[in-house]
């Protein structure tokens, strides 16, 4: 069964600190992996998309890594800001063409002043 | 910038009412999607459409129908709303070229009483 599991479920960090969110998946065939940021009461916004051949991708203070062999990904947030408080969702695309997406349940991050 | 808009941010309806949720995208995307998002469950696909008047069932289509009469507009219809359809509804669109990045609308929080 295609699944995406994220950890931790929730996380509280102090402003300015770094953090890493984890994503493990059992999705086949693999096409790409995405990280989305979702502010409370809003739609998800794409942070990064990585294909099989990419093992790291950055978007400002966000850096995603992908290990396609172990089927793991991480999202590292550097020098966190209050505006980073949101849910972060890992999504794996199961096939090309029509993009069958498998969603994780997200990690809820709270950055505290 | 891609823009996906949804007709309402918040809706309160009574059990048994017919409910229409509207979604409009301005990027000439072929593919449009309706998801619902519930705590602890992540996003689940209700229906998608890959062309005008074309539709496909997603993972949880029961109790829902859709309409796509124009390329830019995709409607989700709850024929007879029930309390278990209280949820956040998210519309998304994607093109057919490249990596098919999915763009989400802001969401409609529907409460059925």
HADDOCK unambig.tbl for C-alpha pairs under 7 A between the chains (distance, minus, plus):
assign (segid A and resid 42 and name CA) (segid B and resid 106 and name CA) 4.82 0.50 0.50
assign (segid A and resid 42 and name CA) (segid B and resid 107 and name CA) 6.01 0.50 0.50
assign (segid A and resid 43 and name CA) (segid B and resid 90 and name CA) 6.71 0.50 0.50
assign (segid A and resid 43 and name CA) (segid B and resid 104 and name CA) 5.58 0.50 0.50
assign (segid A and resid 43 and name CA) (segid B and resid 105 and name CA) 5.53 0.50 0.50
assign (segid A and resid 43 and name CA) (segid B and resid 106 and name CA) 4.36 0.50 0.50
assign (segid A and resid 43 and name CA) (segid B and resid 107 and name CA) 5.56 0.50 0.50
assign (segid A and resid 44 and name CA) (segid B and resid 104 and name CA) 6.12 0.50 0.50
assign (segid A and resid 45 and name CA) (segid B and resid 104 and name CA) 6.95 0.50 0.50
assign (segid A and resid 103 and name CA) (segid B and resid 42 and name CA) 6.19 0.50 0.50
assign (segid A and resid 103 and name CA) (segid B and resid 43 and name CA) 6.14 0.50 0.50
assign (segid A and resid 104 and name CA) (segid B and resid 42 and name CA) 5.99 0.50 0.50
assign (segid A and resid 105 and name CA) (segid B and resid 40 and name CA) 5.88 0.50 0.50
assign (segid A and resid 105 and name CA) (segid B and resid 41 and name CA) 5.73 0.50 0.50
assign (segid A and resid 105 and name CA) (segid B and resid 42 and name CA) 4.20 0.50 0.50
